[in-house]
Structure formats: C-alpha cells, structure tokens
Amino acid sequence: MMVMKTRVQITKQARKGLQKAPSYIQDKFFTWASTVQQFGLEMVRQVPGYHDELLQGNRQGQRSIRLNRQWRALYIESETQEILVTILEVTPHDYRLT
C-alpha cells in the first residue's frame, strides 16, 4: 500500500486570521499543520484534542479543528497525486450563530 503525501496550503484569508490570533494559537495551528504533513490527516484526526469535525449547513464539505475553546481552523481536503489540505480560515468561533 502506497502512502500519499499530505500538503497543507494556507489561503490568504487564513493567513490574515492567523495574524490576528494570539501567538499560542498560531503555535498550536502550525504544530497541527506540520503533524498533518508528517503523519497524514487520518492519523491526526484521531488526536482527540483537535476535535476534528465535519461541518454542516452552508459549510457542508468543510471540516474544522479546535485550536482552543474560541479559535477554529476551517479546511477542505482534496485528493489528486497528493492529499491537499487547504486552510480556508482561522477565526474566533462566534457562539451566537449556533
């Protein structure tokens, strides 16, 4: 069985969100991203601390990870020659929308 390489791509909007995030959130995000690239998305999804979950509604097809109680990183996954994880946003979660 061949293991596919996983690459994490960060959109311009996600970079802006990261710049607004506290440094410990940035550190946790980049730890997650490097772990995904090293071990693959399926392995990292098993880590309970990230609460990786499939989103619904107008975000159907996207997934999120929790960086802490407030901050989330939203991403999509595509598969071609490699698995590409595109980070769409890093944003504080607004509980009033739920």
C-alpha positions as a Markdown table, in Angstrom:
| # | Residue | x | y | z |
|---|---|---|---|---|
| 1 | Met | 0.0 | 0.0 | 0.0 |
| 2 | Met | 1.4 | 3.4 | -1.0 |
| 3 | Val | 1.1 | 6.2 | 1.5 |
| 4 | Met | 0.2 | 9.5 | -0.2 |
| 5 | Lys | 2.0 | 12.7 | 0.8 |
| 6 | Thr | -0.1 | 15.3 | 2.5 |
| 7 | Arg | 0.5 | 19.0 | 1.9 |
| 8 | Val | -1.1 | 21.9 | 3.9 |
| 9 | Gln | -1.9 | 25.0 | 1.9 |
| 10 | Ile | -2.9 | 28.2 | 3.7 |
| 11 | Thr | -5.2 | 30.7 | 2.0 |
| 12 | Lys | -4.6 | 34.5 | 2.2 |
| 13 | Gln | -7.8 | 34.8 | 4.3 |
| 14 | Ala | -6.5 | 32.2 | 6.7 |
| 15 | Arg | -3.1 | 33.9 | 7.0 |
| 16 | Lys | -4.9 | 37.2 | 7.9 |
| 17 | Gly | -6.8 | 35.3 | 10.6 |
| 18 | Leu | -3.6 | 33.8 | 12.0 |
| 19 | Gln | -2.0 | 37.2 | 12.2 |
| 20 | Lys | -4.9 | 38.3 | 14.5 |
| 21 | Ala | -4.7 | 35.2 | 16.6 |
| 22 | Pro | -2.7 | 35.1 | 19.8 |
| 23 | Ser | 0.8 | 33.6 | 19.5 |
| 24 | Tyr | -0.2 | 30.4 | 21.4 |
| 25 | Ile | -3.0 | 29.8 | 18.9 |
| 26 | Gln | -0.5 | 30.3 | 16.0 |
| 27 | Asp | 1.8 | 27.8 | 17.6 |
| 28 | Lys | -0.9 | 25.2 | 18.0 |
| 29 | Phe | -2.0 | 25.7 | 14.4 |
| 30 | Phe | 1.5 | 25.3 | 13.0 |
| 31 | Thr | 2.0 | 22.2 | 15.2 |
| 32 | Trp | -1.1 | 20.7 | 13.8 |
| 33 | Ala | -0.1 | 21.6 | 10.2 |
| 34 | Ser | 3.4 | 20.1 | 10.5 |
| 35 | Thr | 2.0 | 17.0 | 12.2 |
| 36 | Val | -0.5 | 16.6 | 9.3 |
| 37 | Gln | 2.3 | 16.9 | 6.7 |
| 38 | Gln | 4.5 | 14.4 | 8.7 |
| 39 | Phe | 1.9 | 11.7 | 9.7 |
| 40 | Gly | -1.1 | 12.4 | 7.4 |
| 41 | Leu | -4.5 | 13.8 | 8.0 |
| 42 | Glu | -6.1 | 10.5 | 9.0 |
| 43 | Met | -3.7 | 9.9 | 11.9 |
| 44 | Val | -4.0 | 13.5 | 13.2 |
| 45 | Arg | -7.9 | 13.2 | 13.1 |
| 46 | Gln | -7.6 | 10.6 | 15.8 |
| 47 | Val | -6.0 | 13.1 | 18.2 |
| 48 | Pro | -8.9 | 14.0 | 20.5 |
| 49 | Gly | -7.5 | 17.4 | 21.4 |
| 50 | Tyr | -8.2 | 18.9 | 18.0 |
| 51 | His | -11.9 | 17.8 | 17.8 |
| 52 | Asp | -11.7 | 17.5 | 14.0 |
| 53 | Glu | -15.3 | 17.5 | 12.8 |
| 54 | Leu | -17.3 | 17.7 | 9.6 |
| 55 | Leu | -19.3 | 20.8 | 9.2 |
| 56 | Gln | -22.9 | 21.2 | 8.1 |
| 57 | Gly | -25.2 | 23.8 | 6.6 |
| 58 | Asn | -23.6 | 26.4 | 4.4 |
| 59 | Arg | -20.2 | 24.9 | 5.4 |
| 60 | Gln | -21.0 | 21.4 | 4.1 |
| 61 | Gly | -17.9 | 19.7 | 2.8 |
| 62 | Gln | -15.6 | 21.7 | 5.1 |
| 63 | Arg | -14.0 | 20.4 | 8.3 |
| 64 | Ser | -12.9 | 22.3 | 11.4 |
| 65 | Ile | -10.3 | 21.8 | 14.1 |
| 66 | Arg | -10.5 | 23.4 | 17.5 |
| 67 | Leu | -7.3 | 25.4 | 18.4 |
| 68 | Asn | -8.9 | 26.2 | 21.8 |
| 69 | Arg | -12.5 | 26.9 | 23.0 |
| 70 | Gln | -12.7 | 30.0 | 20.9 |
| 71 | Trp | -10.5 | 29.6 | 17.9 |
| 72 | Arg | -11.1 | 27.3 | 14.9 |
| 73 | Ala | -9.3 | 26.5 | 11.7 |
| 74 | Leu | -11.6 | 25.6 | 8.8 |
| 75 | Tyr | -10.3 | 23.4 | 6.0 |
| 76 | Ile | -11.2 | 21.3 | 3.0 |
| 77 | Glu | -9.4 | 18.2 | 1.8 |
| 78 | Ser | -8.8 | 17.2 | -1.9 |
| 79 | Glu | -7.0 | 14.3 | -3.3 |
| 80 | Thr | -5.1 | 14.2 | -6.5 |
| 81 | Gln | -1.5 | 13.0 | -6.7 |
| 82 | Glu | -1.2 | 14.0 | -3.1 |
| 83 | Ile | -3.6 | 14.9 | -0.4 |
| 84 | Leu | -4.0 | 18.7 | -0.3 |
| 85 | Val | -5.4 | 20.3 | 2.9 |
| 86 | Thr | -6.4 | 23.9 | 2.2 |
| 87 | Ile | -6.9 | 26.0 | 5.3 |
| 88 | Leu | -9.8 | 28.4 | 4.5 |
| 89 | Glu | -10.0 | 30.4 | 7.7 |
| 90 | Val | -8.6 | 30.7 | 11.2 |
| 91 | Thr | -11.2 | 32.5 | 13.2 |
| 92 | Pro | -12.6 | 33.0 | 16.6 |
| 93 | His | -15.8 | 31.0 | 16.9 |
| 94 | Asp | -19.0 | 33.0 | 17.4 |
| 95 | Tyr | -21.3 | 31.0 | 19.6 |
| 96 | Arg | -24.2 | 33.4 | 18.9 |
| 97 | Leu | -24.5 | 32.0 | 15.4 |
| 98 | Thr | -25.4 | 28.5 | 16.6 |
